[in-house]
Amino acid sequence: MKRYLIDFFKFNDWANRKLLDTIKNIPDKEEPVKLFGHIVTAQYRWLNRITKEHDDSTQSWSGSVIPLDQLEAAWSDSLGKLISILENSSDSDLENQIVFRRPSDSKDMVVKMRDIMFQLNYHSIGHRAQINRIIRLQGVTPPATDYIFTVLKEA
């Protein structure tokens, strides 16, 4: 499971970097930058729920907009921290329960660490699709970021 999740993050890294390169070259960057920044901010929020470095109630799902020239570094930083956690965890660690307080009603919530890791990857894929649509509406072809392109080999 650990190796699979690390590979899943590496796929998302490859795809998101291609997407970020495209965002840099489209006419209207505002909404794609917000959405990409949200992906990063969400990673930091879930990361914090695992590490408990900060009071979770001070964290935001969107936060302030991360400027385009800082997105790549923020993405790399959040991704690197998540991969580091995975590399330093065993498969059994991934079954550990992460407990956090839900801000909306102060109820304690529990989720397995592996499920957080899955959520972050699927969350990234979902927002990548939204950004691709915005890119296409601007008359630009979005980058090909399907998983299969990372594993296809000539026979």
Backbone torsions as a table, in degrees:
resi	resn	phi	psi	omega
1	MET	NA	-44.1	-178.9
2	LYS	-57.3	-49.0	-178.8
3	ARG	-62.7	-41.1	178.8
4	TYR	-59.9	-46.1	-178.3
5	LEU	-66.3	-39.3	176.8
6	ILE	-61.9	-45.4	178.2
7	ASP	-62.9	-36.9	178.7
8	PHE	-63.4	-43.5	176.4
9	PHE	-64.3	-37.7	179.4
10	LYS	-66.7	-37.1	174.0
11	PHE	-61.4	-47.9	-179.8
12	ASN	-63.2	-33.5	176.6
13	ASP	-63.1	-48.7	178.8
14	TRP	-57.0	-48.8	-177.1
15	ALA	-67.1	-42.9	-177.7
16	ASN	-69.7	-32.6	176.8
17	ARG	-67.8	-38.6	175.5
18	LYS	-62.6	-42.1	179.3
19	LEU	-64.4	-43.6	179.9
20	LEU	-61.7	-38.9	176.3
21	ASP	-60.8	-38.2	178.5
22	THR	-70.2	-42.7	178.9
23	ILE	-55.8	-38.9	-179.2
24	LYS	-61.1	-21.0	-173.0
25	ASN	-113.9	13.4	177.7
26	ILE	-99.8	157.2	-176.8
27	PRO	-64.8	-48.3	-176.8
28	ASP	-109.4	103.4	-173.7
29	LYS	-94.1	-12.2	-167.8
30	GLU	-54.8	-57.1	-176.4
31	GLU	-68.1	-44.1	176.2
32	PRO	-59.3	-38.2	178.7
33	VAL	-64.8	-41.6	177.8
34	LYS	-61.4	-47.1	-178.2
35	LEU	-65.4	-43.1	179.2
36	PHE	-64.3	-40.9	177.1
37	GLY	-61.7	-36.2	177.2
38	HIS	-63.7	-38.3	176.7
39	ILE	-57.8	-47.2	-179.1
40	VAL	-64.4	-47.2	-178.2
41	THR	-61.3	-41.1	178.0
42	ALA	-63.5	-38.8	177.4
43	GLN	-61.4	-44.4	178.7
44	TYR	-63.0	-38.7	-178.5
45	ARG	-65.7	-46.1	178.9
46	TRP	-68.7	-36.6	175.2
47	LEU	-57.0	-44.5	179.4
48	ASN	-64.7	-33.7	177.8
49	ARG	-67.3	-27.6	176.1
50	ILE	-78.9	-47.3	-173.9
51	THR	-86.1	-24.6	-178.7
52	LYS	56.8	37.3	178.9
53	GLU	-73.5	-29.8	-177.0
54	HIS	-130.4	160.4	174.4
55	ASP	-63.9	120.2	-175.7
56	ASP	-60.7	-30.1	-177.6
57	SER	-68.7	-14.8	178.2
58	THR	-89.6	-5.5	-178.5
59	GLN	-88.5	154.5	-179.1
60	SER	-128.9	153.6	176.5
61	TRP	-78.9	-26.7	-178.4
62	SER	-114.8	-43.4	179.9
63	GLY	59.4	-166.4	176.6
64	SER	-77.8	154.5	-178.1
65	VAL	-65.8	130.1	176.8
66	ILE	-82.5	121.9	-179.6
67	PRO	-59.1	147.6	-178.1
68	LEU	-52.1	-40.7	-177.2
69	ASP	-72.6	-5.6	177.7
70	GLN	-112.4	-7.7	-175.8
71	LEU	-62.4	-43.9	-177.5
72	GLU	-62.6	-43.5	179.0
73	ALA	-65.7	-40.8	179.4
74	ALA	-66.1	-41.5	176.9
75	TRP	-59.8	-49.3	-178.5
76	SER	-59.9	-41.8	-178.8
77	ASP	-64.9	-50.1	-178.3
78	SER	-64.5	-42.6	179.3
79	LEU	-63.5	-44.8	-179.9
80	GLY	-59.6	-39.6	179.0
81	LYS	-66.9	-39.8	178.6
82	LEU	-66.9	-44.3	179.1
83	ILE	-64.2	-37.7	177.5
84	SER	-61.2	-42.2	176.7
85	ILE	-59.9	-45.5	179.9
86	LEU	-63.1	-44.8	-178.9
87	GLU	-62.3	-29.5	-179.2
88	ASN	-96.1	10.5	179.1
89	SER	-113.3	154.8	172.1
90	SER	-96.0	168.8	176.1
91	ASP	-58.2	-37.6	180.0
92	SER	-69.4	-30.7	175.8
93	ASP	-61.0	-31.4	-178.5
94	LEU	-66.6	-15.5	177.4
95	GLU	-88.6	-5.4	179.6
96	ASN	-60.0	143.9	178.5
97	GLN	-85.2	129.3	174.8
98	ILE	-101.9	123.7	-178.7
99	VAL	-109.1	134.2	176.7
100	PHE	-148.1	160.9	178.9
101	ARG	-95.2	124.4	177.8
102	ARG	-72.0	121.8	-175.1
103	PRO	-62.0	-32.4	-173.9
104	SER	-65.1	-31.2	-177.7
105	ASP	-141.1	7.8	177.6
106	SER	62.6	21.2	176.1
107	LYS	-82.5	141.6	174.4
108	ASP	-74.2	133.8	-179.9
109	MET	-119.8	154.7	180.0
110	VAL	-137.0	139.6	179.0
111	VAL	-152.7	147.2	178.2
112	LYS	-73.3	146.4	179.6
113	MET	-57.6	-39.7	-179.5
114	ARG	-61.8	-35.1	-179.5
115	ASP	-71.1	-31.4	172.8
116	ILE	-63.4	-44.4	-178.8
117	MET	-64.0	-41.1	175.4
118	PHE	-62.5	-46.5	-179.4
119	GLN	-55.5	-45.5	-177.7
120	LEU	-62.2	-39.3	179.0
121	ASN	-70.7	-44.9	178.8
122	TYR	-66.4	-37.4	177.8
123	HIS	-59.5	-43.5	179.0
124	SER	-62.5	-43.3	179.9
125	ILE	-62.0	-44.0	-179.1
126	GLY	-61.1	-46.9	-179.9
127	HIS	-72.1	-29.3	175.3
128	ARG	-61.8	-39.4	177.7
129	ALA	-63.7	-41.7	177.4
130	GLN	-61.3	-45.0	-179.7
131	ILE	-64.1	-40.7	178.4
132	ASN	-59.6	-38.3	178.1
133	ARG	-64.3	-43.7	178.7
134	ILE	-62.0	-40.9	178.2
135	ILE	-61.7	-46.4	-178.9
136	ARG	-62.4	-38.5	178.3
137	LEU	-64.8	-18.8	177.0
138	GLN	-91.0	6.5	176.9
139	GLY	83.2	14.7	-179.3
140	VAL	-111.6	139.4	176.7
141	THR	-79.6	122.9	178.7
142	PRO	-67.7	158.8	179.7
143	PRO	-69.1	150.0	175.0
144	ALA	-76.9	113.9	-176.1
145	THR	-125.6	21.2	178.0
146	ASP	-64.9	142.4	-179.7
147	TYR	-52.4	-41.9	-173.6
148	ILE	-55.7	-30.4	-179.4
149	PHE	-67.4	-17.3	178.6
150	THR	-86.9	-12.3	-176.1
151	VAL	-121.8	-12.2	178.5
152	LEU	-65.7	137.8	176.9
153	LYS	-137.2	150.0	175.4
154	GLU	-71.3	144.4	-178.4
155	ALA	-77.0	NA	NA
